[in-house]
């Protein structure tokens, strides 16, 4: 019988263009992707992919079968999410994904204490990440997210503004001075995100305005940026909510208009309608004025 699980390897290779990239997306090694694809082709009796110098391409038959495989993927994800929702409904948990620096600020603000007081049967579980957690796959129930939301699936509303500026430590400024304009950024050592965060708006902006700058530290999180800037090794962009709260730091440029985005509460439509998530949305919207200093500064 066909192993439905093998179809996800076909979909991943079609989506990412290589077995290496597909393996990274599925969190398995490249050889596993190749082995499972070979097993699928052997079972079917026809080739699904062809290897080219630029990567993998679907055969005509593979392209013909791809839509059906994607439908299986969507059905499995829907089943897994429904199962996850059922389990969490029973436990009264709301899994909230947000950047790690916000967890401490949210906790100290008293917002979650007030939510628990109003809804004693519910509690918030944090899923911390500076990268977007896939809500469609059930990685979390609700996202508190800044930036561009272009998936066309999630629903939610704006709850504040995400502002970024460029910061340096006081010791750095005393030793090296500070840029007086964006054009002078290239004359200073820069703290930036690593390649896994290349799509982040701060990474894109630095590549545009300071392509020749010397990057002295790379990080995969906003907290990593903060610690590097505080250490005085260079200057770098940070959210104003985080940078302005650090006594050791100085805002040297900004807020930077190109880095401004909306903060949104987001959820899948079917999750948004559940009683527990609806209660959390209603509470956060009612407490928006208290939330804004937490996320904007």
Buried (B, 14 or more C-beta within 10 A) or exposed (E): EEEEEBBBBBBBBBEBBBBBBBBBBBEBEBEBBBBBBBEBBEEBEEEBBEEEEEBBBBBEBBEEBBEEBBEBBEEBBEEEBEEBBEEBEEEEBBBBBBBBBBBEBBBEBEBBEBBEEEBEEBBBEBBBBBEBBEBEEBBBBBBBBBBEBEEEEBBBEEBBBBBBBBBBBEEBBEEBEBBEEBEBBBEBBBBBBBEEBEEBBBBBBBEEBBEEBEBBBBBBBBBBBBBBBBBBBBBBBBBBBBBBEBEBBBBBBBBBEBBBBBBBBBBBEEBBEBEBBEBBBEBBEEBEEEBBEBBBB
